[in-house]
């Protein structure tokens, strides 16, 4: 657990959980994806880190008060933008407080959270309420606030301010926070973010489809090709028949490291082919590929208790974006002898989501399997665009280093 000074943005979405639970599973999952797509990108843009998401409440920690205020304004404006396009605007209420906090893997705890819980009661629909120290420290060049009176449950010595809304503007706070955040990914109809990599994903989709179609017959095709090649080789002139031996001799002169790298690349290609083939044959994977979580849950009920069920449940959690529970499930499956659990955790260390990489690194450190060391070392040295070093920023590199230290310090 770390103790440091920082700024906490607490966003409430009253009734969100009830609305989600009242919907069919797939629609409820889509609603949650939409909400997270509204909330998280603006916070990420200002260096915020999601510390806790419980029920209708979300806690994001920031290093600087101004960044937290700008992120809160950007979230409210982004929600208004989405409402204009879809007609559905969630009820968002934000408060920002600053001070000493304690942060662990379960979120933020301590007196600052208690103060935030009291301050958020003064926020109405679409409001951003600030404590006095946040107002004093924030940059007031583009955003201003008006002082509020006393609020129930808030100590009299704590002054409260409400961020002023822009008059005559299309967006509640004039788009100031959104402009400072830069270009944010758009929200698709299914709640998935349509970022800059979407074109690449669409471009390689035909190749992925072709690979999946070829994968089930890959072994049979390889065997047939091998027999046919032997027959053709017997008909070739002697110099050509000797060509494979000549090539082998040349390969033997290649440095050992280059040979190992080439072999590793071949193993990766074969492994990917087999992995995609298995996913295509798995009914849960087929359901997840179509974002049909209700069908995936139905298939899960068909699996008897055991590590297969634990692993399948973790796959569904990961597909829903619940990376912490997913990583814990993979680790539990791996401890029970399900080798796919470790494989999935290693794969998660290469995810585009910092939250996913951090969850995987922590789970691998607690799992204590030395086979995870290469993946953790690679993660500790990698560079991802969605993270930066800092006490209040999501850092999978830091999580990887901590996991490696945990592995090295384990008994034996």
ZADO-429527 format. One line per 8 residues: number of its first residue (from 0); their letters; for each residue x, y, z of N, C-alpha, C. Coordinates in steps of 0.1 Angstrom, whole numbers, plus 5000, padded with zeros to 4 digits. Example, Ala and Ser with C-alpha at 12.3 -4.5 7.8 and 13.67 -1.06 7.14 Angstrom:
<atoms>
0 = as = 5132,4943,5078,5123,4955,5078,5132,4967,5078 ~ 5128,4978,5071,5137,4989,5071,5129,5000,5079;
</atoms>
This chain:
<atoms>
0 = xxxxxxxx = 5009,4988,5000,5000,5000,5000,5009,5012,5000 ~ 5005,5022,4992,5013,5035,4991,5005,5046,4997 ~ 5012,5055,5003,5005,5067,5009,5012,5079,5003 ~ 5004,5088,4997,5009,5100,4990,4998,5110,4989 ~ 5002,5122,4984,4993,5133,4982,4988,5132,4967 ~ 4976,5135,4965,4971,5135,4952,4956,5140,4951 ~ 4950,5139,4940,4936,5144,4938,4928,5132,4934 ~ 4916,5131,4940,4906,5121,4937,4894,5126,4930;
8 = xxxxxxxx = 4891,5120,4918,4879,5123,4911,4869,5112,4914 ~ 4858,5115,4920,4848,5105,4923,4836,5108,4914 ~ 4832,5099,4905,4821,5100,4897,4810,5090,4900 ~ 4798,5095,4903,4786,5087,4906,4777,5086,4893 ~ 4771,5075,4891,4761,5073,4880,4749,5067,4887 ~ 4741,5075,4894,4730,5069,4901,4720,5061,4892 ~ 4717,5049,4897,4708,5041,4889,4714,5033,4878 ~ 4727,5035,4875,4733,5027,4864,4733,5012,4866;
16 = xxxxxxxx = 4736,5008,4878,4736,4994,4881,4722,4988,4879 ~ 4712,4995,4884,4698,4990,4883,4694,4989,4868 ~ 4698,4999,4860,4694,4999,4846,4701,4987,4839 ~ 4714,4985,4842,4721,4974,4836,4715,4961,4839 ~ 4713,4958,4852,4708,4945,4857,4694,4943,4852 ~ 4686,4953,4848,4672,4951,4843,4672,4947,4828 ~ 4684,4949,4822,4684,4946,4807,4689,4931,4805 ~ 4686,4926,4793,4692,4913,4789,4707,4914,4791;
24 = xxxxxxxx = 4714,4902,4793,4728,4903,4796,4736,4910,4785 ~ 4734,4907,4772,4742,4913,4762,4739,4928,4761 ~ 4727,4933,4763,4724,4947,4763,4730,4954,4775 ~ 4729,4947,4787,4736,4953,4799,4751,4954,4797 ~ 4757,4945,4791,4771,4945,4789,4774,4957,4779 ~ 4766,4959,4769,4768,4970,4760,4767,4983,4767 ~ 4757,4984,4776,4755,4997,4783,4768,5000,4792 ~ 4773,4990,4798,4785,4992,4806,4797,4996,4797;
32 = xxxxxxxx = 4798,4990,4786,4809,4994,4777,4808,5008,4772 ~ 4795,5012,4769,4793,5026,4765,4797,5036,4777 ~ 4793,5032,4789,4796,5041,4800,4811,5042,4802 ~ 4818,5031,4802,4833,5031,4804,4839,5039,4792 ~ 4834,5038,4780,4839,5045,4769,4837,5060,4770 ~ 4827,5064,4777,4825,5079,4780,4835,5083,4791 ~ 4836,5075,4801,4844,5079,4813,4859,5078,4811 ~ 4864,5067,4807,4878,5064,4808,4887,5072,4799;
40 = xxxxxxxx = 4884,5073,4786,4894,5080,4777,4897,5094,4781 ~ 4887,5103,4785,4891,5116,4790,4900,5116,4802 ~ 4897,5106,4812,4906,5105,4824,4920,5100,4820 ~ 4921,5091,4811,4934,5086,4806,4942,5098,4800 ~ 4935,5106,4792,4942,5117,4786,4949,5127,4795 ~ 4943,5128,4807,4949,5137,4817,4957,5129,4828 ~ 4961,5117,4825,4969,5110,4834,4962,5103,4846 ~ 4949,5102,4845,4941,5096,4856,4942,5081,4856;
48 = xxxxxxxx = 4941,5075,4867,4941,5060,4868,4929,5056,4876 ~ 4922,5047,4870,4910,5041,4876,4914,5033,4888 ~ 4910,5037,4900,4914,5030,4912,4904,5020,4917 ~ 4891,5024,4914,4880,5015,4919,4868,5018,4911 ~ 4861,5007,4908,4848,5007,4901,4838,4998,4908 ~ 4830,5003,4917,4822,4995,4925,4807,5000,4924 ~ 4798,4992,4919,4785,4996,4918,4783,5008,4908 ~ 4777,5019,4913,4775,5030,4905,4786,5041,4907;
56 = xxxxxxxx = 4797,5038,4914,4807,5047,4918,4821,5044,4912 ~ 4828,5054,4907,4841,5052,4901,4851,5062,4907 ~ 4862,5057,4911,4872,5065,4917,4884,5066,4907 ~ 4889,5078,4904,4900,5080,4895,4910,5089,4902 ~ 4923,5085,4903,4933,5094,4910,4941,5101,4900 ~ 4945,5113,4903,4953,5122,4895,4965,5127,4903 ~ 4974,5132,4896,4986,5138,4903,4983,5153,4906 ~ 4976,5160,4896,4974,5174,4898,4959,5177,4898;
64 = xxxxxxxx = 4955,5187,4906,4941,5191,4907,4935,5196,4894 ~ 4943,5204,4887,4938,5209,4874,4935,5198,4864 ~ 4943,5188,4864,4940,5177,4855,4927,5169,4859 ~ 4925,5168,4871,4913,5161,4876,4900,5169,4872 ~ 4901,5183,4874,4890,5191,4870,4887,5191,4855 ~ 4898,5192,4848,4896,5192,4833,4891,5178,4828 ~ 4895,5167,4835,4890,5154,4831,4875,5153,4835 ~ 4871,5158,4846,4857,5158,4850,4848,5166,4840;
72 = xxxxxxxx = 4853,5178,4836,4846,5186,4827,4845,5179,4813 ~ 4856,5172,4809,4856,5165,4796,4846,5153,4797 ~ 4845,5146,4808,4836,5135,4809,4822,5140,4808 ~ 4818,5151,4814,4805,5156,4813,4802,5160,4799 ~ 4811,5167,4792,4809,5171,4779,4808,5159,4769 ~ 4816,5149,4772,4816,5137,4763,4803,5130,4765 ~ 4797,5130,4777,4784,5124,4779,4773,5132,4771 ~ 4775,5145,4771,4765,5153,4764,4766,5151,4749;
80 = xxxxxxxx = 4778,5149,4744,4780,5146,4730,4774,5133,4726 ~ 4776,5123,4735,4770,5110,4732,4755,5110,4733 ~ 4749,5119,4742,4735,5120,4743,4729,5126,4730 ~ 4736,5136,4724,4731,5141,4712,4730,5131,4700 ~ 4739,5122,4700,4740,5112,4690,4731,5100,4692 ~ 4729,5096,4705,4722,5084,4708,4708,5087,4715 ~ 4707,5098,4721,4695,5101,4729,4695,5096,4743 ~ 4706,5090,4747,4707,5084,4760,4719,5090,4768;
88 = xxxxxxxx = 4716,5098,4778,4726,5105,4786,4726,5100,4800 ~ 4737,5093,4805,4737,5089,4819,4737,5100,4828 ~ 4732,5098,4840,4732,5108,4851,4745,5107,4858 ~ 4754,5117,4855,4768,5117,4860,4769,5129,4870 ~ 4775,5126,4882,4777,5136,4892,4791,5134,4897 ~ 4799,5145,4896,4814,5144,4899,4817,5153,4910 ~ 4827,5148,4918,4833,5156,4929,4848,5154,4928 ~ 4855,5165,4931,4870,5164,4931,4875,5169,4945;
96 = xxxxxxxx = 4883,5161,4951,4889,5165,4964,4904,5162,4963 ~ 4912,5168,4972,4926,5167,4971,4932,5165,4986 ~ 4943,5158,4987,4949,5156,5000,4957,5143,5000 ~ 4960,5138,5012,4967,5126,5014,4958,5114,5012 ~ 4963,5104,5005,4955,5092,5003,4963,5080,5004 ~ 4957,5069,5006,4963,5056,5006,4957,5048,4995 ~ 4966,5042,4986,4962,5035,4974,4967,5021,4975 ~ 4958,5011,4973,4962,4997,4972,4955,4991,4960;
104 = xxxxxxxx = 4956,4978,4958,4951,4972,4946,4936,4972,4946 ~ 4929,4975,4957,4915,4975,4958,4909,4989,4957 ~ 4918,4999,4956,4913,5013,4954,4919,5022,4964 ~ 4912,5033,4966,4917,5044,4975,4909,5043,4989 ~ 4917,5044,4999,4911,5043,5013,4916,5054,5021 ~ 4909,5057,5032,4914,5067,5041,4904,5079,5043 ~ 4909,5089,5050,4900,5101,5053,4896,5108,5040 ~ 4904,5108,5030,4901,5115,5018,4889,5109,5011;
112 = xxxxxxxx = 4888,5096,5011,4876,5090,5005,4863,5093,5013 ~ 4865,5093,5026,4853,5097,5035,4849,5111,5031 ~ 4858,5120,5029,4855,5134,5026,4848,5135,5012 ~ 4853,5127,5002,4847,5127,4989,4833,5121,4989 ~ 4831,5111,4998,4818,5105,4999,4808,5116,5004 ~ 4812,5125,5012,4804,5136,5018,4802,5147,5007 ~ 4812,5150,5001,4812,5161,4991,4803,5158,4979 ~ 4803,5145,4975,4796,5141,4963,4781,5143,4965;
120 = xxxxxxxx = 4776,5143,4977,4762,5145,4980,4757,5159,4976 ~ 4767,5169,4974,4763,5182,4970,4762,5184,4955 ~ 4766,5173,4948,4766,5174,4933,4752,5169,4928 ~ 4747,5177,4918,4735,5174,4911,4738,5168,4898 ~ 4728,5165,4890,4730,5159,4877,4738,5168,4868 ~ 4749,5162,4863,4758,5170,4854,4767,5179,4861 ~ 4767,5180,4874,4776,5189,4882,4790,5183,4884 ~ 4799,5193,4886,4813,5189,4891,4815,5198,4903;
128 = xxxxxxxx = 4816,5192,4915,4818,5199,4927,4832,5198,4932 ~ 4838,5209,4937,4852,5209,4941,4853,5212,4955 ~ 4863,5207,4962,4866,5211,4975,4875,5224,4974 ~ 4876,5232,4985,4882,5244,4985,4897,5244,4981 ~ 4904,5233,4985,4918,5232,4982,4920,5229,4967 ~ 4911,5222,4961,4912,5219,4947,4909,5232,4939 ~ 4899,5240,4943,4896,5253,4936,4908,5262,4937 ~ 4915,5262,4949,4926,5271,4951,4938,5267,4942;
136 = xxxxxxxx = 4940,5254,4940,4951,5250,4932,4949,5249,4917 ~ 4937,5248,4913,4934,5246,4898,4937,5259,4890 ~ 4939,5256,4877,4942,5267,4868,4928,5273,4864 ~ 4926,5286,4867,4913,5292,4864,4912,5300,4852 ~ 4922,5298,4843,4922,5306,4831,4910,5303,4822 ~ 4906,5290,4821,4895,5286,4812,4883,5281,4819 ~ 4885,5276,4831,4874,5271,4839,4873,5278,4852 ~ 4861,5282,4856,4858,5289,4868,4848,5281,4876;
144 = xxxxxxxx = 4846,5285,4889,4836,5278,4898,4830,5289,4907 ~ 4818,5285,4911,4810,5294,4921,4810,5287,4934 ~ 4810,5295,4945,4810,5289,4958,4796,5284,4962 ~ 4795,5273,4968,4783,5268,4973,4781,5270,4988 ~ 4770,5269,4993,4767,5270,5007,4771,5257,5014 ~ 4767,5256,5027,4769,5244,5035,4762,5233,5029 ~ 4767,5221,5030,4761,5209,5025,4760,5199,5036 ~ 4749,5191,5036,4747,5181,5047,4759,5171,5047;
152 = xxxxxxxx = 4764,5169,5060,4775,5159,5062,4789,5164,5059 ~ 4790,5176,5053,4803,5182,5050,4808,5191,5061 ~ 4820,5189,5066,4824,5197,5078,4824,5212,5074 ~ 4820,5220,5083,4819,5235,5081,4831,5241,5076 ~ 4843,5236,5079,4856,5242,5075,4859,5239,5061 ~ 4852,5229,5055,4854,5226,5041,4846,5234,5032 ~ 4852,5243,5024,4844,5251,5014,4842,5244,5001 ~ 4830,5245,4996,4827,5238,4983,4824,5248,4972;
160 = xxxxxxxx = 4828,5243,4960,4826,5251,4948,4820,5242,4937 ~ 4812,5248,4928,4807,5241,4917,4812,5247,4904 ~ 4817,5238,4896,4823,5243,4883,4812,5250,4875 ~ 4815,5262,4870,4805,5270,4863,4803,5265,4849 ~ 4791,5264,4845,4787,5259,4831,4788,5271,4821 ~ 4791,5267,4809,4793,5277,4798,4779,5281,4793 ~ 4776,5294,4792,4763,5299,4787,4764,5300,4772 ~ 4753,5295,4766,4752,5296,4751,4760,5286,4744;
168 = xxxxxxxx = 4767,5277,4751,4775,5267,4744,4767,5254,4742 ~ 4771,5246,4732,4764,5233,4730,4767,5223,4741 ~ 4779,5224,4747,4783,5215,4757,4783,5222,4771 ~ 4780,5214,4781,4779,5220,4794,4790,5229,4799 ~ 4803,5224,4796,4814,5231,4800,4822,5236,4788 ~ 4816,5238,4777,4822,5245,4766,4832,5237,4758 ~ 4833,5224,4761,4843,5216,4754,4858,5219,4758 ~ 4860,5227,4769,4873,5231,4772,4882,5219,4776;
176 = xxxxxxxx = 4876,5210,4784,4884,5198,4788,4886,5189,4776 ~ 4876,5187,4767,4878,5179,4756,4889,5184,4746 ~ 4889,5197,4745,4899,5203,4736,4913,5201,4742 ~ 4915,5202,4755,4928,5199,4761,4931,5185,4761 ~ 4921,5176,4761,4924,5161,4761,4929,5157,4747 ~ 4927,5164,4737,4931,5160,4724,4921,5150,4717 ~ 4925,5144,4707,4915,5135,4700,4913,5122,4708 ~ 4900,5120,4711,4897,5108,4718,4890,5098,4709;
184 = xxxxxxxx = 4891,5085,4712,4884,5075,4703,4869,5077,4704 ~ 4863,5074,4693,4848,5075,4692,4842,5062,4698 ~ 4829,5063,4701,4822,5052,4708,4813,5046,4697 ~ 4816,5033,4695,4808,5026,4685,4794,5022,4691 ~ 4785,5017,4682,4772,5014,4686,4772,5003,4696 ~ 4782,4994,4696,4783,4983,4705,4790,4987,4718 ~ 4794,5000,4719,4801,5004,4731,4816,5003,4730 ~ 4821,4997,4719,4836,4995,4717,4842,5008,4712;
192 = xxxxxxxx = 4854,5011,4716,4861,5023,4712,4866,5022,4698 ~ 4863,5032,4689,4868,5032,4676,4880,5041,4675 ~ 4891,5035,4678,4903,5043,4679,4911,5043,4665 ~ 4923,5048,4666,4931,5049,4654,4935,5036,4648 ~ 4935,5025,4657,4939,5012,4652,4927,5005,4646 ~ 4915,5011,4645,4904,5003,4640,4906,5000,4625 ~ 4912,5009,4617,4915,5007,4603,4924,4994,4602 ~ 4934,4994,4610,4943,4982,4609,4936,4970,4613;
200 = xxxxxxxx = 4927,4970,4623,4920,4958,4626,4911,4953,4615 ~ 4905,4963,4608,4896,4960,4596,4905,4954,4585 ~ 4917,4960,4583,4925,4956,4572,4930,4941,4574 ~ 4933,4937,4586,4938,4923,4588,4927,4913,4591 ~ 4914,4918,4592,4903,4909,4594,4902,4898,4584 ~ 4903,4901,4571,4903,4890,4561,4913,4879,4563 ~ 4926,4884,4566,4937,4875,4568,4934,4866,4580 ~ 4928,4872,4591,4925,4864,4603,4915,4854,4600;
208 = xxxxxxxx = 4905,4858,4592,4894,4848,4589,4900,4837,4581 ~ 4908,4840,4571,4914,4829,4563,4923,4820,4571 ~ 4930,4825,4581,4938,4817,4590,4930,4808,4598 ~ 4918,4813,4603,4910,4804,4611,4904,4793,4603 ~ 4901,4796,4590,4895,4785,4582,4905,4775,4578 ~ 4918,4779,4577,4928,4769,4574,4933,4761,4586 ~ 4931,4767,4598,4937,4760,4609,4933,4746,4612 ~ 4919,4743,4611,4915,4729,4615,4922,4719,4606;
216 = xxxxxxxx = 4925,4722,4593,4931,4712,4585,4946,4713,4583 ~ 4952,4721,4592,4966,4724,4590,4975,4711,4591 ~ 4972,4703,4601,4980,4691,4602,4978,4681,4590 ~ 4966,4679,4586,4964,4670,4575,4970,4676,4562 ~ 4969,4689,4560,4976,4695,4548,4991,4693,4549 ~ 4997,4695,4561,5011,4694,4562,5015,4680,4559 ~ 5008,4670,4564,5011,4656,4561,5011,4652,4546 ~ 5000,4657,4540,4999,4654,4525,5010,4661,4517;
224 = xxxxxxxx = 5012,4673,4521,5023,4681,4514,5036,4674,4516 ~ 5039,4669,4528,5052,4662,4530,5054,4650,4522 ~ 5043,4642,4521,5044,4629,4513,5046,4633,4498 ~ 5038,4643,4493,5040,4647,4479,5053,4652,4476 ~ 5059,4660,4486,5072,4666,4484,5083,4655,4483 ~ 5081,4644,4491,5091,4633,4490,5091,4626,4477 ~ 5079,4625,4471,5078,4618,4458,5084,4627,4447 ~ 5082,4640,4448,5088,4649,4438,5103,4649,4440;
232 = xxxxxxxx = 5108,4649,4452,5122,4649,4454,5129,4637,4448 ~ 5122,4626,4448,5129,4614,4443,5130,4615,4428 ~ 5122,4623,4421,5123,4624,4406,5133,4635,4402 ~ 5138,4643,4411,5147,4654,4408,5161,4649,4405 ~ 5169,4656,4397,5183,4653,4395,5191,4653,4408 ~ 5202,4646,4408,5210,4645,4420,5214,4658,4426 ~ 5219,4668,4418,5223,4681,4424,5211,4688,4432 ~ 5199,4687,4426,5188,4693,4432,5184,4686,4445;
240 = xxxxxxxx = 5185,4672,4444,5182,4664,4456,5192,4668,4468 ~ 5204,4672,4464,5213,4675,4475,5212,4689,4480 ~ 5202,4697,4474,5201,4711,4478,5197,4712,4492 ~ 5187,4704,4498,5184,4705,4512,5196,4704,4521 ~ 5204,4694,4518,5216,4692,4526,5225,4704,4526 ~ 5226,4710,4514,5235,4722,4512,5229,4734,4520 ~ 5216,4735,4520,5210,4746,4527,5212,4744,4542 ~ 5210,4731,4547,5212,4728,4561,5226,4732,4565;
248 = xxxxxxxx = 5236,4729,4557,5250,4732,4560,5252,4747,4561 ~ 5245,4754,4552,5246,4769,4553,5239,4774,4566 ~ 5228,4768,4569,5221,4773,4581,5229,4770,4594 ~ 5237,4759,4594,5245,4756,4605,5255,4766,4608 ~ 5259,4774,4598,5269,4785,4600,5263,4798,4605 ~ 5249,4798,4605,5243,4810,4611,5245,4810,4626 ~ 5247,4822,4632,5249,4823,4646,5238,4817,4654 ~ 5241,4811,4665,5232,4804,4673,5220,4813,4677;
256 = xxxxxxxx = 5222,4825,4681,5211,4834,4685,5201,4836,4673 ~ 5206,4838,4661,5197,4839,4650,5189,4827,4647 ~ 5195,4815,4649,5187,4803,4648,5176,4802,4658 ~ 5180,4806,4670,5170,4805,4681,5158,4815,4678 ~ 5162,4827,4673,5151,4837,4670,5142,4832,4659 ~ 5148,4826,4649,5140,4820,4638,5131,4809,4643 ~ 5136,4800,4651,5128,4789,4657,5117,4795,4665 ~ 5120,4805,4673,5109,4811,4682,5098,4817,4673;
264 = xxxxxxxx = 5102,4823,4662,5092,4829,4653,5083,4818,4647 ~ 5089,4807,4643,5081,4796,4638,5072,4790,4648 ~ 5077,4788,4660,5068,4783,4671,5057,4793,4674 ~ 5059,4806,4673,5049,4816,4675,5038,4814,4665 ~ 5042,4813,4652,5032,4812,4641,5024,4799,4643 ~ 5030,4788,4646,5023,4775,4647,5014,4776,4659 ~ 5019,4782,4670,5011,4783,4682,4999,4792,4680 ~ 5000,4803,4673,4989,4812,4669,4979,4805,4661;
272 = xxxxxxxx = 4983,4796,4651,4974,4789,4643,4966,4779,4651 ~ 4973,4772,4660,4966,4762,4669,4956,4770,4678 ~ 4961,4781,4684,4952,4789,4693,4939,4793,4686 ~ 4941,4799,4674,4929,4803,4667,4920,4792,4663 ~ 4926,4780,4660,4918,4769,4656,4909,4764,4668 ~ 4916,4764,4680,4909,4760,4692,4898,4770,4696 ~ 4900,4783,4694,4890,4793,4697,4878,4791,4688 ~ 4881,4788,4675,4870,4787,4666,4861,4775,4669;
280 = xxxxxxxx = 4867,4765,4675,4859,4753,4678,4852,4754,4692 ~ 4856,4764,4700,4850,4766,4713,4837,4774,4712 ~ 4826,4769,4717,4813,4776,4715,4813,4789,4724 ~ 4821,4789,4735,4822,4801,4743,4829,4812,4735 ~ 4840,4808,4729,4848,4817,4721,4840,4823,4709 ~ 4832,4814,4703,4823,4819,4692,4814,4829,4697 ~ 4808,4827,4708,4798,4837,4714,4805,4850,4717 ~ 4817,4849,4723,4824,4861,4727,4829,4869,4714;
288 = xxxxxxxx = 4832,4862,4704,4836,4868,4691,4824,4877,4686 ~ 4812,4873,4689,4800,4880,4685,4795,4890,4695 ~ 4802,4891,4706,4798,4899,4718,4785,4895,4724 ~ 4782,4882,4723,4770,4877,4728,4773,4870,4742 ~ 4773,4879,4752,4777,4874,4765,4766,4865,4771 ~ 4753,4867,4768,4743,4858,4773,4745,4844,4768 ~ 4748,4842,4755,4751,4829,4749,4763,4823,4756 ~ 4774,4831,4758,4786,4826,4765,4782,4821,4779;
296 = xxxxxxxx = 4774,4828,4786,4770,4824,4799,4762,4811,4799 ~ 4754,4809,4789,4746,4797,4787,4756,4785,4785 ~ 4766,4787,4777,4776,4777,4774,4784,4774,4787 ~ 4786,4784,4795,4794,4782,4807,4786,4773,4816 ~ 4773,4774,4817,4765,4765,4825,4766,4750,4822 ~ 4770,4748,4809,4771,4734,4804,4784,4727,4809 ~ 4793,4736,4814,4806,4730,4818,4806,4726,4833 ~ 4810,4714,4836,4810,4709,4849,4820,4717,4858;
304 = xxxxxxxx = 4818,4717,4871,4827,4723,4880,4841,4718,4878 ~ 4851,4727,4878,4864,4723,4876,4872,4735,4870 ~ 4885,4732,4866,4893,4743,4861,4889,4747,4847 ~ 4882,4739,4840,4877,4743,4827,4867,4754,4829 ~ 4858,4752,4839,4848,4763,4842,4854,4775,4847 ~ 4864,4774,4855,4871,4786,4860,4878,4794,4849 ~ 4884,4786,4840,4891,4793,4829,4880,4800,4820 ~ 4869,4793,4817,4859,4798,4808,4853,4811,4814;
312 = xxxxxxxx = 4850,4810,4827,4845,4822,4833,4855,4834,4832 ~ 4868,4831,4834,4878,4842,4833,4878,4848,4818 ~ 4876,4839,4808,4875,4844,4795,4864,4854,4793 ~ 4852,4851,4799,4841,4859,4797,4843,4873,4805 ~ 4850,4872,4816,4853,4884,4824,4862,4893,4816 ~ 4872,4887,4809,4882,4895,4801,4875,4901,4790 ~ 4866,4894,4783,4859,4899,4772,4850,4911,4776 ~ 4845,4911,4788,4836,4922,4793,4844,4934,4798;
320 = xxxxxxxx = 4858,4932,4798,4866,4943,4803,4869,4943,4818 ~ 4865,4932,4825,4868,4931,4839,4881,4923,4840 ~ 4892,4931,4838,4905,4925,4837,4910,4919,4850 ~ 4907,4926,4862,4912,4921,4875,4906,4907,4878 ~ 4892,4905,4878,4887,4892,4880,4891,4882,4870 ~ 4893,4886,4857,4898,4877,4847,4912,4872,4850 ~ 4921,4881,4854,4935,4876,4857,4935,4867,4869 ~ 4926,4870,4879,4926,4862,4891,4920,4848,4887;
328 = xxxxxxxx = 4911,4848,4878,4905,4835,4873,4915,4827,4866 ~ 4923,4833,4857,4934,4826,4850,4944,4820,4859 ~ 4948,4828,4869,4958,4823,4879,4952,4811,4887 ~ 4939,4812,4891,4933,4801,4898,4933,4788,4890 ~ 4930,4790,4877,4929,4779,4868,4943,4773,4866 ~ 4953,4782,4865,4967,4777,4863,4972,4769,4875 ~ 4968,4774,4887,4972,4767,4899,4965,4753,4900 ~ 4953,4752,4894,4946,4739,4893,4951,4730,4882;
336 = xxxxxxxx = 4961,4734,4875,4966,4725,4865,4962,4728,4851 ~ 4954,4739,4849,4950,4743,4835,4960,4752,4829 ~ 4968,4746,4820,4979,4753,4814,4975,4765,4806 ~ 4963,4766,4801,4958,4777,4794,4957,4790,4802 ~ 4956,4788,4816,4955,4799,4825,4968,4807,4824 ~ 4980,4801,4825,4992,4808,4824,4994,4814,4810 ~ 4990,4807,4799,4991,4812,4786,4983,4825,4784 ~ 4971,4825,4789,4963,4837,4788,4969,4849,4796;
344 = xxxxxxxx = 4974,4846,4808,4980,4857,4815,4992,4863,4808 ~ 5000,4854,4802,5011,4859,4794,5006,4867,4782 ~ 4996,4863,4776,4990,4870,4764,4985,4884,4769 ~ 4979,4884,4781,4974,4897,4786,4985,4907,4788 ~ 4997,4903,4790,5008,4912,4792,5011,4920,4780 ~ 5005,4916,4768,5007,4923,4756,4994,4931,4751 ~ 4985,4932,4761,4972,4938,4757,4974,4953,4755 ~ 4964,4959,4747,4965,4973,4745,4960,4981,4757;
352 = xxxxxxxx = 4954,4974,4767,4948,4981,4779,4958,4980,4790 ~ 4962,4991,4796,4971,4992,4807,4965,4984,4819 ~ 4952,4986,4821,4946,4979,4832,4947,4963,4831 ~ 4946,4959,4818,4947,4944,4816,4962,4940,4818 ~ 4971,4947,4814,4986,4944,4816,4989,4944,4830 ~ 4984,4954,4838,4987,4955,4852,4981,4943,4859 ~ 4969,4939,4856,4962,4928,4863,4970,4915,4860 ~ 4974,4913,4848,4981,4901,4844,4995,4900,4851;
360 = xxxxxxxx = 5002,4912,4852,5015,4912,4859,5013,4908,4873 ~ 5004,4914,4880,5001,4911,4894,4998,4897,4896 ~ 4989,4891,4888,4985,4877,4889,4997,4868,4887 ~ 5006,4871,4877,5017,4863,4874,5027,4863,4886 ~ 5028,4875,4892,5037,4876,4904,5032,4867,4915 ~ 5019,4868,4918,5013,4860,4929,5013,4845,4925 ~ 5012,4842,4912,5012,4828,4908,5026,4821,4911 ~ 5036,4829,4909,5050,4823,4912,5055,4813,4902;
368 = xxxxxxxx = 5051,4813,4890,5056,4804,4880,5068,4810,4872 ~ 5079,4804,4873,5091,4810,4866,5090,4811,4851 ~ 5081,4803,4845,5079,4804,4831,5074,4818,4827 ~ 5069,4826,4836,5063,4839,4833,5074,4850,4833 ~ 5086,4846,4837,5097,4856,4838,5100,4863,4824 ~ 5102,4855,4813,5105,4862,4800,5094,4873,4797 ~ 5081,4869,4798,5070,4878,4795,5071,4891,4804 ~ 5073,4889,4817,5074,4900,4826,5086,4909,4823;
376 = xxxxxxxx = 5097,4903,4820,5109,4911,4816,5106,4919,4803 ~ 5099,4913,4794,5096,4920,4782,5086,4932,4785 ~ 5077,4929,4793,5067,4940,4797,5074,4951,4804 ~ 5084,4948,4813,5091,4958,4821,5099,4967,4812 ~ 5102,4963,4800,5110,4971,4791,5102,4977,4779 ~ 5089,4973,4778,5081,4978,4767,5076,4992,4769 ~ 5072,4998,4758,5066,5011,4758,5052,5011,4752 ~ 5042,5015,4759,5029,5016,4755,5024,5030,4755;
384 = xxxxxxxx = 5016,5034,4745,5011,5048,4744,5001,5052,4755 ~ 4995,5042,4762,4984,5045,4772,4989,5046,4786 ~ 5003,5046,4788,5007,5047,4802,5020,5056,4803 ~ 5022,5061,4814,5034,5068,4818,5038,5065,4832 ~ 5050,5067,4835,5055,5065,4849,5049,5076,4858 ~ 5046,5072,4870,5041,5082,4880,5033,5075,4890 ~ 5032,5082,4902,5025,5075,4913,5010,5073,4911 ~ 5004,5082,4902,4990,5081,4900,4986,5077,4886;
392 = xxxxxxxx = 4996,5071,4879,4993,5067,4865,4994,5052,4864 ~ 4986,5047,4855,4987,5032,4853,5000,5029,4846 ~ 5007,5020,4853,5021,5017,4847,5022,5001,4848 ~ 5021,4995,4837,5023,4981,4836,5038,4977,4838 ~ 5046,4987,4834,5061,4984,4835,5064,4983,4850 ~ 5058,4992,4858,5060,4991,4873,5055,4978,4878 ~ 5043,4975,4874,5037,4962,4879,5045,4950,4875 ~ 5051,4950,4863,5060,4939,4859,5072,4939,4867;
400 = xxxxxxxx = 5078,4950,4870,5090,4950,4879,5087,4945,4893 ~ 5075,4949,4898,5071,4944,4911,5069,4929,4911 ~ 5063,4924,4900,5060,4909,4899,5073,4902,4898 ~ 5083,4907,4890,5096,4900,4889,5103,4900,4903 ~ 5102,4911,4910,5108,4911,4924,5101,4901,4933 ~ 5088,4899,4931,5081,4889,4939,5085,4875,4935 ~ 5087,4873,4923,5091,4860,4918,5105,4856,4923 ~ 5114,4866,4923,5128,4864,4927,5129,4862,4942;
408 = xxxx = 5120,4867,4950,5120,4866,4964,5112,4855,4970 ~ 5106,4847,4961,5098,4836,4966,5107,4825,4971 ~ 5103,4817,4981,5111,4807,4987,5116,4796,4977 ~ 5128,4791,4979,5133,4781,4970,5138,4786,4957;
</atoms>
